[in-house]
Amino acid sequence: MAKVLNLHAQNEGKATIDSLKNVINNSKHDTSAIQSLLHLGELVYLQNMDSALILWQKAYNIANTNINKSKINHEEQKLFKSFMATSLNNIGFFYKSNGNITAALEYYNKSLKIHEELGEKFGIAYTLNNIGTIYQSKGEIPRALIYYDKCLKLREEIGDSIGITMSLNNISQVYQSQGDVQNAIIYLKRGLKLAEEMGDKKGTAAILSNMGVFYHKQNDVAAAKEYYIKSLKVKEEIGDKRGVATAFNNLGGILNGQDSLSKALEFFNKSLRIREELGDKEGVAHSLTNIGRVYLKQKNYNMATKLVLKAMEISKELGYPENIRISAGLLKKIYVTTGNYKLALENYELFIKMRDSINNETTRKASIKSQLKYEYEKQAAADSVAHAKDSEIKNAELAKQKAEISAKQNQQYALFGGLALVMIFTGFMYNRFKVTQKQKGIIERQKLEVESQKHLVEEKQREILDSIHYARRIQMAQIPSEKRVETTLNRLKK
């Protein structure tokens, strides 16, 4: 049934594409041509991002040319500027998808400036959302939330239901990344309900995928798998290759966690092939890391190292701290296993650096509080030792004075008595030292055992989460639909 629906969607999509191409080639009005170019780019980007870029650049160029014409009136100028802003936004999306964050941010900001100049709340909200995805990718969570919150308020103000769905989804992912499970699921459920009510299949598929991630993080593998499969079916139905790659990746993550390694490799490789075809650099890096993780389990250390190093190279090129953290953590594990402790330490230090760079403000405050507590306890211990030393010195001086007085009365008796006391005291202290050291050793061993078990559990959980993390961001930046462009067009023509 899914294949029939998929085929029907493909045929329907082809008919729409042919119709749009006909409008572009035969249109007597540039407004119709631009609108068709924008919508055609939206349709083909799921299959071929490079073709979409060409269409959006052409739309921008036509709009820009018309703005410079002396004969157009004020309303026409506003219309073409609106098209320019939409084109810039979409071009920014292309660069974001291909890992060129600097270019993406540049185009998004240009788009935002025009939308603000025109007072287009819909366009402003859309671009704020996309800028938020950039800062989330860079690990600048507080800054990302500022953009997401502004975006959501605008969308609620103008009643953009589909946009609200996207915002709820994005904010949920931020809460997930910061460990706020309660708020994460609240936003996801609100978003899913709204997306289904609106018939928004793209939004529904994205949120179903993220529901899977949520339950995966809670170790509810059965529920996670159910949502991943639901998401995959919708993505296949609408021809969303990028989304299909994400679903394959997530299902591979489940299989890897269950140690079904051959099957996990199959799904990870399916995901990798699609991502390479789409030129999705971040996705490619993530897939390579996941495949490397499987090879590590299979003790194929050479292949594991080769793939994860390649993933690290891409991640550094993109400048995404979360992706670098994941690769560094896995490389550390590979190098420890193979006995290359120098490289293991280097990657562990990089892992810590990247992990700390994406910590949120609350975590940083907790860390500072913990550090202050540690410093206080350390100082208190130092003061206690100093006090003990002072007391020891005073007691020694007093004992010396008493000994001198006693020596005058009976020097010989005092000497032997003093020596006896010293021997007894020394024996007592030595015995206490042995008992204390033994107790300390037992406590340290117990602590080490507990910490080791805790580390193993955390390591296992982190591996599972790292394998699915990419799905939380992959579809955040959506492209305006024809209906939205048409709404802007009609409003500006009035």
N, C-alpha and C positions, 0 to 999 in steps of 0.2 A: 504493500500500500504506500509506504514511504517513497519507494522508487517511482511509483506512478505520480504521486504528488510532486516529487522533485522534477520529473520529466515535464509535467504540466507547467510548473513554475518556470522551467527553462524555456519552454515554447512561448509562454506568455511574455517572459522577459525579452526574448529575441524579437517578438513582434513590437514591443515597446521601443526597443533599441532601433529597429528599422524605421519606425515612425518618427522618432526623434532625429535620426540622421536625415530623413527626408525634409523635415522642417528646417534643419540647419542649412541644407543645400539649396532649398528653394524659398526660404523666408524673405519677404520684402521688407521686414522690419527687424532692426537689430535687437530690439527687446525680446522678440520671440526666439531669435537665434541664440542670444545669451542664455535665456531661460532653458532652452533645450540643451545647450552645451553643459550647463551646470547639472541638470538632471541626468544627462547621459553619463557624465563623469561619476555621479553617484552610483549609477547602475554598474558601470564597468570596473569601479575600484575594487569590488569584491573579488574580481578575477585578475585584473591587471592594473596595478597602481600607476605604472608609467604612462599608460594610455589615458588614465584619469587626469594625471598632471597636465598632459598636453591640452586636453579639453578645457581644464580650468584656466590655464594660462591664456588660451585663445579667448575665453570669455572675458577675462580681465582686460586683455588688449583691446577688444572691441569696445568695451565700456569706457576705457580710458581715452580711446580715440574720440568717442562721441562727446565726452565731457569738454574736450578742447575745441569743439565746433562752436562757432559764434552764433549760429542760428537757433540753438536749442533754448527753451525757456527754463525757468527756475525749477518747475516740477520735473521736467525731463532730466535736468542735471542731478536732482536728488535721486531719481530712479537709477540712473547709471552709476552714481556713487554707491548706492545700495548694492548693486550687482558687483561693483569692484570689491566692496567689503566682504561679500559672500565668497567671491573668488579667492581673495587673500586668505580667508579663513580655511578654505578647502586646501589651498596650496600648503598652508601651515600644517594641516593634518597629514598631508603626504610626507612632509619632512619629519614630522613626529614619528610616523610609522617606520620611516627609514633610518631613524636614529640620529638625524641632524637636529639636535635640540636647539642650537643657537639660531639656525634658520627658522625653525618652527616658531620660536618665541618672537622673532622679528616679524614674521608674517601675521601672527596672532595680534600683536600689539598694533600693527598698521591697520588691521581690520577693526580692532576695538576703537581706535581713534576715529575712524570714519563713522562707525555706528553711533558713537557718542555725539559726534558733530551733527548727525541727522536725528538724534533723539530716538533711535530705534531700540526699544527695550528688548525686543526679542533677540536681535542681533548682538546686543551688549551681553545679554545673559549667556548666549551660546558661546561667545568668545571668552567670557570669564570662566566658563566651565572648562574650555580647552586649555586655557592658561593654567588652571588648577591642576590638570592632569600632568602638565610639564613639571610643576613644582613637586607634585607627589612622586613622580619618577625620580626626581633629583634628591628625594628624601627630605625636602623642606616642608614637613607636614603642617606646622602652624600656618605657613604662608599659603599652602594649598587650601586649607580649611577656610581662610579668609575669602578666597576667590569662590569656593564652592558655596559658602553661606550667602555671599552677595548674589550669586547666580540663582540660588533657590528662592530667595526673597523676591527677585524680579519675576521669576517664572510663576510664582504664586500670585503676584500682583496682576500679571497679564493673563492668567488662566491657561498657561501652556502645560497641559497635562502630560504630554509625552516628554517634554523637557523636565518636568517635575520628577517623573519616573527616573530619568537619567541621573538627576541630582541626588535623589534618595539612594540610588545604587552607589554612586561615587562616595557619598558621605559614609555609607555603610562600610565601604572598603577601608576607609581611613580608620573608623572605629575598630574594625577587625585587626588592622595592622598595629594598633595600640593596645590590643587585648581587651577592649571594652565589648565583651560578648553581648551583653544585654541590649545596648543601643544598636549594635550591628544588626542583630536579627530583627529588631523593631523597624529599622529603616528598610531592610530587605523585604520584609513582608508587606509593608506599605507600598513599596515600589512595584512588587510583583502583582498585587491586587489591582493597582492602577493600570499597569501595562496590559494586563489581560482584559480589563474593562474597555480599554481604548483599542484593542485589537493590534497593539504594537508588537509585532513578532520579533523585531530586532531587540527591543527592550526586554521582552519576555525571555528570549533566549539568553541574553546577557545575565539577567537576574537569576534565572534557573541555574546557570553555571556558577554564579557566585553563592547561591544557596548551597550548591554542592561543596564549594570551598569551605563555607561556614561549617557544615556538618563534618567535613573531613577534618577540620581543625579540632572539632569536639570528639574525634575518634569514632564517630558514628559512620562507619564505612558503608553500611548498607544504604543509609539515607543519601550519603554523598554520591554513591554510584547511581542511584535512582535519578537524582537531579542532573547528573552529568549526562546520562542517556537521554533524558527528556530534552535537555538543552541541545544535544547533538542532533536529535530528530528535527527540531525547529530550524537549526542552522543549515542542515542539509536541504530542508524544504525551501528555504529562501536563497539557497546558493551562496551562503556566507563561508567562503573558503577559510578565511582567517579564524572565524569562530569554530569551524570544524577542526582546525589544527589545535586550537585550545582544548576542545573536548577530548581529542585523541591523547593529548598530553596529560590531561587530568586522569583519564582512565588508566593510562600507563602508570601514573603515580600510585593509584590504588593497587595495581598488580605488583608493582615494585615493593610496596609496603607489605604485601602478602608473600613476597619472595617467589612470585611466578615470573621469573626473570626473562625467559624466552618470550613470553607473551607481552611483558612490559616493553622489551626491546622492539617488538613489532609495532606497538602503538607509538612509542617515542619516535621511531624512524618514520612512521606515517606522518606524524606531526612535523618532523624536520623537513621532509620532502616538500610539503605544502609551504612551509615558511621560507624555504630557500627559493621556491618558485615565485613567491610574492615579494621577495626582497626584504622580508621582515627580519632585520638584524637582531633586534632584541629577542625575538622568538627563536631565531637560529641559535643564539648563545644559550638560551635556556634549554632547548632541546639537546644540544651538545653536552651540557652539564648533566642532564638526566641520563643520557646514554652512558656517559662516563661513570656515573654512579652505579649503573648496572654492571659495567665491566669491572669496576672495583670489587663488587660482590662476587663476581666470577673469577677474581684474582688475575684478570688480564690487565696487569698494571701498566704496560706500555700503551695500550689503546686508551685506557682511562686517562693517563697523563696527557697524551696527545690531544684528546678531545677537550678536556677541561682547560688546558692551556690555550687552545684556540678560542674557547668560550670566554676566557679571561681577557684575551686580546680584544675581542669584540666589545666586551663590557667596559673595558677601560676607554676604548674609542668612543663609546656612547656616553660615558661619564655617569653611569647609574650606580650609586653606592650599594643599593640592595643586590643588584646582579653581581657586582664585584665581591660583595660579602659572601654570597652563595658559592661562587667559584673558589674563592680563597679558602673557605672552610673545607671544601672537598679536596682541594690540593693539599692542604695541611694533613688531612687524613691519609691521602695516598702516600705522601712523603714519609709520614711516621711509619706506615705499614712497610714501606720499602727501605727504611733505615736511613733516609736522607734527612737528618734532623736539622741541618742548617736551613734547608729550604722549607722544612716544616715550620720552623720558628718564624721565618720571614713571612710566610703565608698566614700563620696564626696572628702575627702582629697586624697584618693588613686586614684580616678578618675582624679583629677587635676595633681597629680604626674605623672601618666602614660601619660596623654595628653601632658604634658610639655616635657616628655622624647622623644616623637616622633615628636616634632616641628622641622621644618627645619631651616637652618641657617638664611634664610631671615626673618622668623617669629621671631627668637631670636633677630636679629638685630633690627627689628621693635619694639620688646618688650623693648629692652634696650633703644632705642631712646625715646620711650614713657615714660619709667621710668625716663630718664634724664630730659625730658620736665617737668614731674611731679615734680621732685626734684627742678628744676629751678623755677617753678611757686610757689612751696611751700616756697622756700627760699626768692623769691621776695615778697611774701605775708608777710613773717616774718619780712623782712627788712622794709616793708611799715608800719607794726604795730609798730616796734621799732621807726621808724621816727616819727610816730604820737604821740607816748608816749613822745619822746624828746620834740616835739613842745608843747605838753600839759604841760609838766613840766616848760618849759621856759615861756609860756604864764601865767601860774599860779604864777610864781615868779614875773613877771612884774606886774600882777594885784595886787599882795600883796603890792609891793612897792607903786603903785599908791594909793591903799587904805589907806596906812599909811600916805601918804602926805595929802590926802583928809580928813582923820580923824582929823588931827591937825587943819584943817580949820573949819570943821563942823562934828564932830564925830557922833553925834546923827543922823543927816540927812543921812550921808554915810551908817550908820548901817542899817537903814530901807530901804534905796535905794538898798543897796547890797542884803538884804534879798529878796526884791521884784524881783530883777534881777535873783537871784538864783531860786526862785519859777517859774518864767517864763521860764527860761532855762531848769529847770527840767521837767516842763510840756511839753515843746517842744521836749525834748529828749525822754521822755516817749512815746509821740505820734509817733515820728519817729520810735522808737523801735517797737511799735505795728504794724505800717504799714510795716516796714521791715520784721518782723516775719511773718506777714500775707502773704506778697509777697513770702517770702522764702518757706512758707508752701505750697502755690499754686504751685510754681515751682517744689518743691520736689514731690508733689503728681502727677503733670503732668509727671515729669521725671519717677516716679515709674510706672505710668500707661503705658508709652511708653516702658520702659524696660521690664515690665511684658509681654506686648504683643509680644515684640521682642523675649523674652525668650521662650514664648509658641510656636512661629513659629519655632525658632531654635531647640527647644526640639523635636518638631514633625518631622522636617527634619532630625535631627540627628538619631532619632529612625529608620526612614526609611533607612538611609544610613548604620546604624550599622547592620541592618538585612541582607544587601546584601554585606557587605564589604568582606566577606571571598572569594567570587567568584573571586576577583581580583588576588588572589595568588594561588588558588588551583591547577592549571595545569601548573605552570611556569616551573617546572623541568621535562622536557621530557626525554625519554630514546632513545639512538641511534637506528636507524633502521638497518635492515639486510643489506640494500644497503650501508649504511655508513661503517659498519664494513667490508663489502666486498671490498669497495674502499680502505680502509687501508690495507687489506690483499693483494690485487693485487699490490698495490704500493710497499709494502715492499718485495714482492716476486721477483720484477724486479731486 
